[in-house]
């Protein structure tokens, strides 16, 4: 918008520039869209000139910086929560004004409320001062709730406040805290473009629920393996025991002088040391006979 020829022109009144932005706003649907001149004056919807020279969304761009505010309560009619963003308007490299947009911040809260983990895990967003700027409970945003400040009056927030402080410094990490007897896990990461941080918390038992399921699955699998192994071992041991018993009977007959004994065919077919032993015993009986 700031690059539009009619907006960045030195010609044209504030009202004319307002009408240009109004045409754009039919598509953008902003709560407010303004051109502010170098003195901080802007034509507004009410058909009059208003002074914005003390507003941060004017003073920041007029010094050459793009600006985006954190969501804040709306003091007028319209959305409960709004945010402002603004950019300098340049003509041949020289700043000649500011284009500012005021927008409904409800969408940011809705975006955060759609982030869920488990049955009761949720997300919230804080700014660099650790003030909550987006939360599924919008009252916390409207009240500008600050967890660091709350921790000074309520010890329940003490551990959480330390994690939030790390998040406000631009760190990314995961930590544990306890609130009202419930152990929770908090993960946090910084949004590079704004310096805000997104925090996601979830009760520990919900976060580790899949691990508990895995533990039970492994336990059941272990029991099955032990049972199958025991059955297989029993079958193998019984087979070996019967073979040895059969060979023992044959050797016992030979020891009593009966050299006519025949080695059962099933013993001779065994392709291992036991089969070899049965064959050797047969040869021994034949030789002695």
ZADO-789971 format. One line per 5 residues: number of its first residue (from 1); their letters; for each residue x, y, z of C-alpha. Coordinates in pm, 1 decimal, padded with zeros to 6 digits. Layout:
NUM = a = X,Y,Z ~ ... .
***
This chain:
1 = xxxxx = 00000.0,00000.0,00000.0 ~ 00283.9,00238.2,00083.6 ~ 00417.2,00192.3,-00270.3 ~ 00089.5,00288.7,-00439.5 ~ 00155.2,00594.6,-00662.3 .
6 = xxxxx = -00138.4,00787.8,-00515.4 ~ -00026.4,00714.2,-00158.4 ~ 00344.1,00793.0,-00200.6 ~ 00274.5,01104.4,-00405.3 ~ 00346.2,01441.4,-00249.3 .
11 = xxxxx = 00022.6,01559.6,-00407.1 ~ -00325.4,01480.9,-00279.7 ~ -00499.5,01566.6,00044.7 ~ -00535.7,01340.8,00347.6 ~ -00897.7,01282.2,00248.9 .
16 = xxxxx = -00799.1,01175.0,-00103.7 ~ -00541.7,00930.1,00031.3 ~ -00802.3,00802.2,00277.9 ~ -01036.2,00723.5,-00014.6 ~ -00758.1,00533.6,-00194.7 .
21 = xxxxx = -00703.0,00317.7,00114.9 ~ -01079.1,00267.9,00153.3 ~ -01086.6,00107.6,-00191.6 ~ -00811.5,-00131.3,-00086.9 ~ -00989.5,-00200.6,00239.9 .
26 = xxxxx = -01289.2,-00346.8,00059.3 ~ -01061.6,-00647.6,00001.7 ~ -00839.1,-00630.6,00311.4 ~ -01128.8,-00584.5,00557.6 ~ -00909.8,-00409.5,00815.0 .
31 = xxxxx = -01067.9,-00253.6,01122.3 ~ -00892.3,00071.3,01027.8 ~ -00657.9,00171.9,00745.2 ~ -00492.6,00515.7,00754.5 ~ -00240.3,00742.4,00587.9 .
36 = xxxxx = -00067.8,00959.7,00850.5 ~ 00130.7,01263.5,00737.7 ~ 00461.3,01384.7,00882.6 ~ 00281.4,01584.9,01151.6 ~ 00090.7,01279.7,01274.3 .
41 = xxxxx = -00240.8,01389.5,01118.2 ~ -00479.7,01153.0,00942.4 ~ -00825.8,01167.7,00789.4 ~ -01052.3,00912.0,00965.9 ~ -01390.0,00745.9,00909.4 .
46 = xxxxx = -01580.9,01010.3,01101.8 ~ -01486.2,01260.3,00828.9 ~ -01243.9,01462.7,01040.4 ~ -00871.2,01498.5,01096.8 ~ -00725.0,01314.5,01399.8 .
51 = xxxxx = -00384.4,01343.8,01565.2 ~ -00175.5,01022.8,01596.9 ~ 00161.2,01185.7,01658.7 ~ 00197.3,01022.9,02002.8 ~ 00111.3,00670.5,01885.1 .
56 = xxxxx = 00394.3,00417.5,01854.7 ~ 00258.9,00299.8,01520.8 ~ 00339.1,00652.5,01393.9 ~ 00665.2,00732.4,01575.6 ~ 00833.3,00399.3,01482.8 .
61 = xxxxx = 00777.1,00415.2,01102.6 ~ 00849.4,00788.6,01086.2 ~ 01201.7,00699.1,01204.6 ~ 01230.3,00439.2,00926.4 ~ 01124.2,00118.3,01104.4 .
66 = xxxxx = 00837.8,-00114.3,01018.7 ~ 00619.3,-00168.4,01324.5 ~ 00383.9,-00436.0,01455.5 ~ 00222.1,-00414.3,01797.3 ~ 00121.8,-00694.5,02027.0 .
71 = xxxxx = -00255.6,-00756.9,02049.8 ~ -00422.2,-00516.0,02293.6 ~ -00778.2,-00439.8,02415.9 ~ -00985.1,-00209.8,02194.0 ~ -01105.4,00102.5,02376.6 .
76 = xxxxx = -01371.0,00175.5,02111.9 ~ -01656.1,-00009.6,01945.0 ~ -01555.3,-00308.0,01737.0 ~ -01338.3,-00613.4,01805.2 ~ -01240.2,-00681.4,02167.5 .
81 = xxxxx = -00873.7,-00729.9,02079.1 ~ -00681.6,-00547.5,01805.8 ~ -00324.5,-00499.9,01685.3 ~ -00153.0,-00230.8,01480.8 ~ 00105.7,-00257.3,01206.1 .
86 = xxxxx = 00256.6,00029.2,01008.3 ~ 00528.8,00111.2,00754.5 ~ 00693.1,00432.1,00634.0 ~ 00581.6,00582.0,00301.4 ~ 00880.3,00690.4,00092.7 .
91 = xxxxx = 00910.0,00920.0,-00205.9 ~ 01249.5,00912.4,-00380.7 ~ 01403.8,00768.0,-00061.5 ~ 01253.2,01034.7,00165.7 ~ 00987.3,00945.7,00424.6 .
96 = xxxxx = 00670.9,01148.8,00360.7 ~ 00424.1,00969.3,00588.1 ~ 00301.2,00640.6,00733.7 ~ 00047.4,00377.2,00630.1 ~ -00103.1,00215.8,00940.0 .
101 = xxxxx = -00346.5,-00072.0,00969.2 ~ -00548.2,-00160.7,01277.9 ~ -00674.6,-00516.5,01260.6 ~ -00890.2,-00755.3,01461.1 ~ -00658.0,-00975.7,01669.8 .
106 = xxxxx = -00925.2,-01236.4,01737.9 ~ -00785.4,-01444.4,01451.7 ~ -00452.5,-01474.9,01637.0 ~ -00632.7,-01605.3,01947.4 ~ -00835.4,-01843.1,01728.7 .
111 = xxxxx = -00513.9,-01971.1,01569.3 ~ -00362.5,-02039.9,01911.6 ~ -00682.9,-02204.3,02040.6 ~ -00664.1,-02455.1,01753.5 ~ -00333.6,-02587.7,01891.0 .
116 = xxxxx = -00423.7,-02878.4,02120.3 ~ -00216.8,-03159.8,02268.4 ~ -00387.6,-03461.6,02420.9 ~ -00717.4,-03406.9,02599.6 ~ -00638.9,-03082.1,02781.6 .
121 = xxxxx = -00306.1,-02947.7,02650.4 ~ -00323.0,-02599.4,02495.8 ~ -00110.2,-02312.9,02368.7 ~ -00066.1,-01944.2,02442.7 ~ 00158.0,-01664.1,02319.6 .
126 = xxxxx = 00359.4,-01403.5,02510.6 ~ 00548.8,-01090.8,02408.8 ~ 00900.1,-00991.2,02517.9 ~ 00764.1,-00857.4,02848.9 ~ 00604.6,-01200.7,02924.0 .
131 = xxxxx = 00255.2,-01049.4,02889.2 ~ 00002.4,-01292.8,02742.5 ~ -00104.2,-01165.2,02398.7 ~ -00293.7,-01470.4,02274.1 ~ -00475.3,-01736.3,02473.0 .
136 = xxxxx = -00773.4,-01967.0,02439.6 ~ -00916.1,-01768.8,02735.6 ~ -00937.9,-01420.4,02580.5 ~ -00994.3,-01261.2,02921.1 ~ -00626.1,-01320.8,02995.9 .
141 = xxxxx = -00535.3,-01112.8,02691.4 ~ -00787.2,-00839.9,02777.4 ~ -00650.2,-00827.7,03133.7 ~ -00290.1,-00816.2,03001.6 ~ -00201.2,-01104.2,03231.6 .
146 = xxxxx = 00170.5,-01131.9,03300.7 ~ 00294.0,-01461.3,03445.3 ~ 00612.3,-01310.2,03590.1 ~ 00407.7,-01053.2,03780.3 ~ 00157.7,-01318.0,03892.3 .
151 = xxxxx = 00442.5,-01528.4,04034.8 ~ 00536.9,-01243.1,04268.8 ~ 00195.8,-01269.6,04435.8 ~ 00113.7,-01636.9,04384.0 ~ 00377.2,-01908.8,04446.0 .
156 = xxxxx = 00188.2,-02149.5,04222.6 ~ 00332.7,-01965.8,03921.5 ~ 00695.7,-01971.1,04046.2 ~ 00829.0,-02264.4,03838.8 ~ 00625.6,-02167.7,03532.4 .
161 = xxxxx = 00756.3,-01810.1,03556.7 ~ 01117.6,-01932.6,03522.8 ~ 01031.5,-02117.2,03201.4 ~ 00838.4,-01817.7,03067.6 ~ 01136.4,-01594.0,03142.0 .
166 = xxxxx = 01357.6,-01823.8,02931.6 ~ 01104.1,-01804.2,02649.0 ~ 01096.3,-01423.9,02664.4 ~ 01475.6,-01419.4,02612.6 ~ 01435.4,-01587.6,02275.4 .
171 = xxxxx = 01527.8,-01935.4,02392.8 ~ 01372.4,-02259.6,02270.3 ~ 01325.0,-02547.6,02511.2 ~ 01113.6,-02779.2,02722.1 ~ 01062.2,-02784.6,03098.1 .
176 = xxxxx = 00844.4,-02922.3,03374.7 ~ 00636.8,-02732.2,03627.2 ~ 00360.9,-02805.0,03877.0 ~ 00036.0,-02610.3,03910.6 ~ -00239.8,-02693.1,04161.3 .
181 = xxxxx = -00090.9,-03039.8,04215.1 ~ -00081.6,-03124.7,03844.6 ~ 00258.8,-03190.1,03686.7 ~ 00282.5,-03031.7,03343.4 ~ 00530.2,-03005.6,03057.9 .
186 = xxxxx = 00585.9,-02672.8,02880.4 ~ 00758.3,-02635.4,02543.3 ~ 00836.1,-02293.0,02401.3 ~ 00986.8,-02134.2,02090.5 ~ 01038.9,-01779.7,01964.4 .
191 = xxxxx = 00882.7,-01627.7,01651.5 ~ 01187.7,-01463.4,01486.5 ~ 00995.4,-01189.5,01302.7 ~ 00829.0,-01048.5,01616.2 ~ 01024.5,-01173.1,01917.5 .
196 = xxxxx = 00704.1,-01320.7,02060.2 ~ 00705.2,-01675.7,02196.5 ~ 00459.4,-01960.0,02147.5 ~ 00420.9,-02185.0,02452.7 ~ 00246.4,-02521.7,02459.2 .
201 = xxxxx = 00165.3,-02691.8,02789.2 ~ 00022.8,-03036.0,02854.6 ~ -00027.7,-03248.3,03168.3 ~ 00266.7,-03484.3,03208.4 ~ 00050.4,-03796.9,03223.7 .
206 = xxxxx = -00107.4,-03704.2,02889.8 ~ 00227.1,-03629.1,02728.9 ~ 00363.6,-03965.5,02845.3 ~ 00042.1,-04156.6,02774.7 ~ 00182.7,-04310.8,02455.9 .
211 = xxxxx = 00489.8,-04426.2,02648.9 ~ 00264.5,-04600.7,02903.0 ~ 00083.6,-04776.3,02617.0 ~ 00421.9,-04876.6,02474.6 ~ 00534.2,-05008.9,02814.9 .
216 = xxxxx = 00219.7,-05224.0,02843.2 ~ 00265.1,-05349.2,02486.9 ~ 00626.8,-05444.5,02557.1 ~ 00523.6,-05620.3,02881.0 ~ 00252.4,-05820.8,02702.1 .
221 = xxxxx = 00492.4,-05906.3,02418.5 ~ 00756.4,-06017.0,02670.2 ~ 00508.1,-06248.1,02846.9 ~ 00403.1,-06398.1,02511.8 ~ 00767.3,-06454.4,02410.5 .
226 = xxxxx = 00843.1,-06621.0,02746.3 ~ 00540.2,-06850.5,02717.7 ~ 00614.6,-06946.6,02355.9 ~ 00981.8,-06997.0,02443.8 ~ 00890.5,-07217.4,02740.3 .
231 = xxxxx = 00657.1,-07431.9,02527.2 ~ 00920.1,-07463.1,02253.3 ~ 01186.8,-07554.4,02511.8 ~ 00957.8,-07817.4,02664.8 ~ 00887.6,-07974.4,02324.7 .
236 = xxxxx = 01257.1,-07982.7,02232.5 ~ 01360.4,-08115.1,02574.5 ~ 01090.5,-08385.9,02564.3 ~ 01202.1,-08491.3,02216.3 ~ 01565.9,-08517.4,02328.8 .
241 = xxxxx = 01466.2,-08703.3,02645.5 ~ 01262.0,-08962.5,02450.7 ~ 01548.4,-09016.8,02207.2 ~ 01795.7,-09073.7,02491.9 ~ 01548.3,-09311.4,02663.1 .
246 = xxxxx = 01514.3,-09516.4,02340.8 ~ 01895.2,-09535.7,02300.4 ~ 01933.5,-09632.3,02666.9 ~ 01690.7,-09925.7,02620.2 ~ 01887.1,-10049.4,02319.3 .
251 = xxxxx = 02221.0,-10025.1,02506.3 ~ 02064.5,-10206.9,02801.9 ~ 01954.1,-10495.2,02572.3 ~ 02302.9,-10520.8,02421.4 ~ 02458.1,-10527.5,02770.2 .
256 = xxxxx = 02245.2,-10838.1,02844.0 ~ 02373.2,-11018.2,02532.6 ~ 02092.5,-10942.7,02290.2 ~ 02277.1,-10846.5,01972.6 ~ 01973.1,-10887.3,01749.4 .
261 = xxxxx = 01820.4,-10554.3,01848.2 ~ 01730.8,-10324.5,01560.9 ~ 01777.9,-09949.5,01576.0 ~ 01439.8,-09781.6,01507.9 ~ 01428.9,-09604.5,01171.8 .
266 = xxxxx = 01323.5,-09273.8,01324.6 ~ 01648.0,-09262.0,01527.7 ~ 01863.4,-09329.0,01223.4 ~ 01693.1,-09045.6,01030.7 ~ 01797.2,-08786.4,01288.0 .
271 = xxxxx = 02054.0,-08565.4,01117.2 ~ 02269.7,-08469.1,01416.9 ~ 02498.2,-08621.4,01680.8 ~ 02208.7,-08826.7,01825.2 ~ 02147.2,-08985.3,01483.2 .
276 = xxxxx = 02518.4,-09059.6,01449.9 ~ 02518.6,-09218.5,01797.8 ~ 02219.3,-09441.4,01706.5 ~ 02396.4,-09553.7,01389.1 ~ 02718.7,-09633.4,01582.9 .
281 = xxxxx = 02526.0,-09833.7,01844.8 ~ 02367.7,-10036.2,01561.8 ~ 02711.4,-10109.9,01416.9 ~ 02837.8,-10207.7,01766.3 ~ 02552.0,-10455.7,01815.4 .
286 = xxxx = 02611.0,-10606.0,01470.9 ~ 02988.8,-10636.9,01531.1 ~ 02942.1,-10797.7,01873.5 ~ 02681.2,-11030.9,01727.1 .
***
